[in-house]
Amino acid sequence: MLRLILRQPGLPRATMTTELDLTQQSVHRIAGDLTARGLLSLGPAPPPSGRGKPSPSLHLNPDFAYVWGISLNTDEIGLCLMDFSGNRIAGELLPLDARRREVTLTTIAEKMQILRNDHGLHEDRCLGMGFGITGFRLSGTQYNPPLPLHEWSLIELGPLLSARFRIPVWIENNANTSALGEAMLGLGHDLKTFAYISFNYGLGGAVVIDRKLVTGGRGNAGEISAIFTPEERLHRPALQYLLERLNDKGIDLASVSEMAQRYDPAWPGLDEWADEVSPNFNRIVAAFWAVLDPEAVILGGQIPTGLAEKLIARVNLTDINRYGISRQKPCLLVSELGPHASSVGAAAYALGQCCF
């Protein structure tokens, strides 16, 4: 019931009998119990569509609780504060001192306290934290992120973070949390099945099927860089390589996040880079199309919109045509959440693990 109302706020109580295959008495009892405990609130009934008294609408109570979402890229921290209804209360991007883990943890803790004070939130109403980190999963809560995050590599992050913040912590790959963010508040909200490509220092991906994140047997489903040989990896659309190229051309940029913030379509070499990586990007889209058959492929992470559009313009999927009818291709979309998708999704992940 909570999951249905999260996706469709204001559902009439009467529709729950069909949606959940429950009797009217059971729906009344469950909804009444959740309302008494503060998780739900009753809203006005929708206009009557037939005989009988209209049923009240059901809403999640945003003030019941809140969660935190944190994402860790190689050069920035994403932070999201989300209420129980899935609304983003606050969201920020903070600079990251990747070489000193304790400094980063202190920065996050201080910012969390500021936001708690600003919004009058009590610590006992916090359900927990979702934490997204770039890199592939090894086992448990150990990840193997790119070299700039070596201090976060090969350690059990779960015990470290839950002890540091004194709340439950759920950890996922950044591409996966970004896909969850898109599914909750972004372009994926109205899609049942989509693929997500996360352009950061490296390159990652995620898969959502029937509105559920698919992580695979070892937690690394969607790790699209694995399809390339070592030689091809140097020509995949990871933003670290574009950053190096722009620096070589005299554009002084210290990080991928700075490149995204200062992006100028007039910079030299952008079309050259897009031309070079487009065959491998085309292969990524084709692989998702062949295996997943998604309604859409969403381009997100730290990639500027204009740069993502250059890649989309160069995609040329093989037309599969029989009897004059072609197989439908996925839509290619650019995320509107941008670098916030991962922290929003991390918060959504914690909310889902705890309550939905």
VEXDREN-2710 file (C-alpha; in Angstrom, 1 decimal):
% VEXDREN-2710
k/r/px/py/pz
1/MET/0.0/0.0/0.0
2/LEU/2.8/2.4/0.9
3/ARG/4.6/1.6/-2.4
4/LEU/1.5/2.3/-4.4
5/ILE/0.8/5.6/-2.7
6/LEU/4.5/6.6/-3.1
7/ARG/4.2/6.2/-6.9
8/GLN/0.6/7.6/-7.2
9/PRO/-0.1/10.1/-4.4
10/GLY/-3.8/10.7/-3.8
11/LEU/-5.0/7.3/-4.8
12/PRO/-8.6/6.8/-3.6
13/ARG/-8.8/4.3/-0.7
14/ALA/-11.5/2.3/-2.6
15/THR/-9.1/1.5/-5.5
16/MET/-6.8/-0.3/-3.1
17/THR/-9.2/-3.3/-3.0
18/THR/-8.4/-4.0/-6.7
19/GLU/-4.8/-3.0/-6.6
20/LEU/-3.9/-5.2/-3.7
21/ASP/-6.5/-7.9/-4.0
22/LEU/-7.8/-7.2/-0.5
23/THR/-11.3/-6.9/0.9
24/GLN/-12.7/-3.4/1.6
25/GLN/-12.6/-4.2/5.3
26/SER/-8.9/-5.1/5.2
27/VAL/-8.1/-2.0/3.3
28/HIS/-9.9/0.2/5.8
29/ARG/-8.2/-1.6/8.7
30/ILE/-4.7/-1.3/7.2
31/ALA/-5.1/2.3/6.0
32/GLY/-6.6/3.2/9.4
33/ASP/-3.7/1.7/11.3
34/LEU/-1.1/3.4/9.1
35/THR/-2.9/6.7/9.5
36/ALA/-3.0/6.3/13.3
37/ARG/0.7/5.6/13.3
38/GLY/1.4/8.7/11.3
39/LEU/2.6/7.2/8.0
40/LEU/-0.5/8.1/6.0
41/SER/-2.9/11.1/5.9
42/LEU/-6.4/11.2/4.4
43/GLY/-7.1/13.8/1.8
44/PRO/-10.3/15.0/0.1
45/ALA/-12.2/12.5/-2.0
46/PRO/-11.9/12.8/-5.8
47/PRO/-15.1/13.8/-7.7
48/PRO/-17.7/11.0/-7.6
49/SER/-17.7/8.8/-10.6
50/GLY/-20.7/6.7/-9.7
51/ARG/-23.2/5.9/-7.0
52/GLY/-22.2/5.8/-3.4
53/LYS/-20.1/8.0/-1.2
54/PRO/-16.6/8.8/-2.7
55/SER/-13.6/7.3/-0.9
56/PRO/-11.0/9.6/0.6
57/SER/-7.6/9.9/-1.1
58/LEU/-4.5/8.5/0.6
59/HIS/-1.2/10.4/0.9
60/LEU/2.1/9.6/2.6
61/ASN/2.7/11.9/5.5
62/PRO/5.9/13.8/4.6
63/ASP/6.6/14.8/8.2
64/PHE/6.6/11.2/9.5
65/ALA/10.3/10.7/8.8
66/TYR/13.3/11.6/6.6
67/VAL/16.3/10.0/5.0
68/TRP/19.7/11.2/3.7
69/GLY/21.2/10.4/0.4
70/ILE/25.0/10.8/-0.2
71/SER/26.8/10.2/-3.4
72/LEU/30.6/10.1/-3.8
73/ASN/32.2/10.9/-7.2
74/THR/35.9/11.4/-7.7
75/ASP/35.7/15.2/-7.2
76/GLU/32.4/16.1/-5.5
77/ILE/29.9/15.0/-2.9
78/GLY/26.2/15.0/-3.6
79/LEU/23.9/15.4/-0.6
80/CYS/20.1/15.0/-0.6
81/LEU/17.6/15.4/2.3
82/MET/14.3/13.6/1.5
83/ASP/11.0/13.4/3.3
84/PHE/8.9/10.4/3.8
85/SER/6.8/11.2/0.7
86/GLY/9.9/11.1/-1.6
87/ASN/10.1/14.9/-1.9
88/ARG/13.6/16.4/-2.0
89/ILE/13.8/18.9/1.0
90/ALA/17.3/20.0/0.1
91/GLY/20.1/19.0/-2.2
92/GLU/23.7/20.3/-2.6
93/LEU/26.9/19.5/-4.3
94/LEU/30.0/19.9/-2.1
95/PRO/33.7/19.8/-3.0
96/LEU/35.5/16.6/-2.2
97/ASP/39.0/16.1/-0.7
98/ALA/39.3/12.6/-2.2
99/ARG/42.7/12.0/-0.6
100/ARG/41.5/12.4/3.0
101/ARG/38.5/10.2/3.9
102/GLU/38.1/11.7/7.4
103/VAL/37.9/15.2/6.0
104/THR/35.2/14.2/3.7
105/LEU/33.2/12.4/6.4
106/THR/33.5/15.5/8.6
107/THR/32.3/17.8/5.8
108/ILE/29.2/15.6/5.3
109/ALA/28.4/15.4/9.0
110/GLU/28.7/19.2/9.4
111/LYS/26.5/19.8/6.4
112/MET/23.9/17.4/7.6
113/GLN/23.8/19.2/11.0
114/ILE/23.3/22.5/9.3
115/LEU/20.4/21.2/7.2
116/ARG/18.8/19.5/10.3
117/ASN/18.9/22.8/12.1
118/ASP/17.6/24.8/9.1
119/HIS/14.6/22.5/8.6
120/GLY/13.9/21.8/12.3
121/LEU/14.4/18.1/12.0
122/HIS/15.0/15.8/15.0
123/GLU/17.6/13.0/14.8
124/ASP/15.1/10.4/16.1
125/ARG/13.0/10.9/13.0
126/CYS/15.8/9.9/10.6
127/LEU/15.3/6.4/9.1
128/GLY/18.8/6.2/7.7
129/MET/21.2/7.0/4.9
130/GLY/21.7/5.7/1.3
131/PHE/25.3/6.0/0.2
132/GLY/26.3/5.8/-3.5
133/ILE/29.9/5.4/-4.6
134/THR/31.4/5.2/-8.0
135/GLY/33.1/2.0/-8.8
136/PHE/32.2/-1.7/-9.0
137/ARG/31.2/-3.9/-6.0
138/LEU/33.5/-6.6/-4.7
139/SER/31.6/-8.2/-1.8
140/GLY/29.6/-7.1/1.2
141/THR/30.0/-3.4/1.3
142/GLN/33.4/-3.3/-0.4
143/TYR/33.8/-1.3/-3.6
144/ASN/36.6/-0.7/-6.1
145/PRO/36.3/2.9/-7.2
146/PRO/38.7/4.8/-9.5
147/LEU/42.2/5.7/-8.3
148/PRO/41.3/9.2/-7.0
149/LEU/39.1/7.5/-4.4
150/HIS/41.7/4.9/-3.3
151/GLU/41.1/5.7/0.4
152/TRP/37.6/4.4/0.0
153/SER/38.7/1.2/-1.8
154/LEU/38.7/-2.4/-0.5
155/ILE/37.2/-1.6/2.9
156/GLU/33.8/-2.5/4.4
157/LEU/32.1/0.9/4.1
158/GLY/28.9/-0.2/5.8
159/PRO/30.3/-0.6/9.4
160/LEU/32.5/2.5/8.9
161/LEU/29.6/4.8/7.8
162/SER/27.0/3.5/10.2
163/ALA/29.4/4.0/13.1
164/ARG/30.4/7.4/11.9
165/PHE/26.8/8.7/11.5
166/ARG/25.1/6.5/14.1
167/ILE/22.3/5.6/11.7
168/PRO/21.5/2.6/9.4
169/VAL/23.3/2.9/6.0
170/TRP/22.6/1.2/2.7
171/ILE/25.3/1.3/0.1
172/GLU/25.1/1.0/-3.7
173/ASN/27.0/1.8/-6.8
174/ASN/26.5/5.5/-8.0
175/ALA/25.0/4.4/-11.4
176/ASN/22.5/2.3/-9.6
177/THR/21.4/5.1/-7.2
178/SER/21.2/7.5/-10.2
179/ALA/18.8/5.1/-11.9
180/LEU/16.7/5.0/-8.8
181/GLY/16.7/8.8/-8.7
182/GLU/15.5/8.9/-12.3
183/ALA/12.8/6.3/-11.5
184/MET/11.5/8.4/-8.5
185/LEU/11.9/12.0/-9.6
186/GLY/13.2/12.1/-13.1
187/LEU/12.6/10.9/-16.6
188/GLY/12.2/7.3/-15.6
189/HIS/9.1/7.9/-13.4
190/ASP/6.8/6.9/-16.2
191/LEU/9.0/4.2/-17.7
192/LYS/8.7/0.5/-16.7
193/THR/12.0/-0.5/-18.2
194/PHE/15.0/1.7/-19.0
195/ALA/18.8/1.7/-19.0
196/TYR/20.9/4.5/-17.4
197/ILE/24.4/5.5/-18.5
198/SER/26.4/7.4/-15.9
199/PHE/29.2/9.6/-17.3
200/ASN/31.6/10.5/-14.6
201/TYR/35.4/10.2/-14.3
202/GLY/34.7/6.7/-15.4
203/LEU/31.7/5.2/-17.2
204/GLY/29.0/3.1/-15.5
205/GLY/25.5/1.9/-16.2
206/ALA/22.3/0.6/-14.5
207/VAL/19.2/-1.4/-15.4
208/VAL/15.7/-0.9/-14.3
209/ILE/13.2/-3.6/-15.3
210/ASP/9.5/-3.5/-14.3
211/ARG/10.3/-0.4/-12.2
212/LYS/12.8/-2.5/-10.1
213/LEU/16.6/-2.0/-10.0
214/VAL/18.4/-5.1/-11.3
215/THR/21.8/-5.5/-9.7
216/GLY/22.7/-9.0/-10.9
217/GLY/24.3/-12.0/-9.2
218/ARG/27.3/-10.0/-7.8
219/GLY/25.8/-6.5/-7.7
220/ASN/27.4/-5.2/-10.9
221/ALA/24.7/-5.5/-13.5
222/GLY/25.0/-2.6/-16.0
223/GLU/28.8/-2.2/-15.7
224/ILE/29.0/-1.5/-19.4
225/SER/32.8/-0.7/-19.5
226/ALA/33.3/-4.5/-19.2
227/ILE/32.4/-4.9/-22.9
228/PHE/35.5/-3.2/-24.0
229/THR/39.0/-4.5/-24.5
230/PRO/41.9/-2.7/-22.7
231/GLU/42.7/-0.9/-25.9
232/GLU/39.1/0.1/-26.5
233/ARG/38.6/1.4/-22.9
234/LEU/40.8/4.4/-23.8
235/HIS/38.3/5.4/-26.4
236/ARG/35.1/4.9/-24.4
237/PRO/33.1/8.0/-23.4
238/ALA/34.5/8.3/-19.9
239/LEU/34.9/12.0/-19.0
240/GLN/38.4/11.6/-17.6
241/TYR/39.8/11.3/-21.2
242/LEU/37.9/14.4/-22.3
243/LEU/39.2/16.3/-19.3
244/GLU/42.8/15.3/-20.2
245/ARG/42.3/16.4/-23.8
246/LEU/40.9/19.8/-22.9
247/ASN/43.8/20.4/-20.6
248/ASP/46.2/19.5/-23.4
249/LYS/44.4/22.1/-25.5
250/GLY/45.0/24.9/-22.9
251/ILE/41.6/24.7/-21.1
252/ASP/42.6/24.9/-17.4
253/LEU/40.2/22.5/-15.7
254/ALA/41.0/20.8/-12.4
255/SER/38.2/18.2/-12.3
256/VAL/35.3/16.6/-14.1
257/SER/32.8/18.6/-12.0
258/GLU/34.5/21.9/-12.9
259/MET/34.4/20.8/-16.6
260/ALA/30.7/20.2/-16.2
261/GLN/30.0/23.5/-14.5
262/ARG/32.1/25.6/-16.9
263/TYR/31.1/23.7/-20.1
264/ASP/31.4/25.8/-23.2
265/PRO/30.3/24.3/-26.5
266/ALA/33.0/26.4/-28.2
267/TRP/35.8/24.6/-26.5
268/PRO/38.2/23.1/-29.1
269/GLY/38.1/19.3/-29.7
270/LEU/34.6/18.5/-28.5
271/ASP/33.3/17.2/-31.8
272/GLU/36.6/15.4/-32.4
273/TRP/36.2/13.6/-29.0
274/ALA/32.5/12.8/-29.8
275/ASP/33.5/11.4/-33.2
276/GLU/36.2/9.2/-31.6
277/VAL/34.1/7.7/-28.8
278/SER/30.8/7.5/-30.8
279/PRO/31.4/3.9/-32.1
280/ASN/31.9/2.6/-28.6
281/PHE/29.0/4.6/-27.3
282/ASN/26.8/3.2/-30.2
283/ARG/27.9/-0.3/-29.1
284/ILE/26.7/0.5/-25.5
285/VAL/23.3/1.6/-26.7
286/ALA/23.0/-1.4/-29.0
287/ALA/24.0/-3.8/-26.2
288/PHE/21.3/-2.4/-24.0
289/TRP/18.8/-2.5/-26.8
290/ALA/19.6/-6.1/-27.7
291/VAL/19.6/-7.5/-24.2
292/LEU/17.2/-5.4/-22.3
293/ASP/14.8/-3.9/-24.9
294/PRO/14.4/-0.7/-22.9
295/GLU/11.8/2.0/-23.5
296/ALA/14.6/4.5/-23.1
297/VAL/18.3/4.9/-22.5
298/ILE/18.9/7.9/-20.2
299/LEU/22.3/9.7/-20.3
300/GLY/23.2/11.1/-16.9
301/GLY/25.9/11.6/-14.3
302/GLN/28.2/14.6/-14.7
303/ILE/27.9/14.9/-18.5
304/PRO/26.8/18.4/-19.7
305/THR/23.5/18.4/-21.6
306/GLY/25.1/19.8/-24.8
307/LEU/27.8/17.1/-24.8
308/ALA/25.2/14.3/-24.2
309/GLU/23.3/15.6/-27.2
310/LYS/26.4/15.4/-29.4
311/LEU/26.7/11.7/-28.5
312/ILE/22.9/11.0/-29.1
313/ALA/23.2/12.7/-32.6
314/ARG/25.9/10.2/-33.5
315/VAL/24.0/7.0/-32.6
316/ASN/23.1/4.8/-35.5
317/LEU/21.4/1.6/-34.5
318/THR/21.1/-1.2/-37.1
319/ASP/17.6/-1.2/-38.5
320/ILE/16.0/-4.6/-38.0
321/ASN/13.3/-4.8/-40.6
322/ARG/11.1/-7.7/-41.7
323/TYR/8.0/-7.4/-43.9
324/GLY/8.5/-3.7/-44.0
325/ILE/8.2/-3.4/-40.2
326/SER/11.1/-2.3/-38.1
327/ARG/11.8/-3.3/-34.5
328/GLN/11.2/-0.3/-32.2
329/LYS/14.3/1.4/-30.9
330/PRO/14.7/3.0/-27.5
331/CYS/14.4/6.7/-27.0
332/LEU/17.6/8.4/-26.0
333/LEU/17.1/11.0/-23.3
334/VAL/19.3/13.4/-21.3
335/SER/18.7/13.4/-17.5
336/GLU/17.2/16.5/-16.1
337/LEU/18.5/15.7/-12.6
338/GLY/22.1/15.7/-13.7
339/PRO/24.7/15.2/-11.0
340/HIS/21.9/15.3/-8.3
341/ALA/20.4/12.0/-9.6
342/SER/22.8/9.9/-7.6
343/SER/22.2/11.5/-4.2
344/VAL/18.4/11.6/-4.8
345/GLY/18.5/8.0/-5.7
346/ALA/20.7/7.1/-2.7
347/ALA/18.0/8.7/-0.5
348/ALA/15.3/6.8/-2.4
349/TYR/17.2/3.6/-1.9
350/ALA/17.3/4.1/1.8
351/LEU/13.6/4.9/1.9
352/GLY/12.8/1.8/-0.2
353/GLN/15.0/-0.5/1.8
354/CYS/13.5/0.7/5.1
355/CYS/9.8/1.1/4.3
356/PHE/8.8/0.3/0.7
END
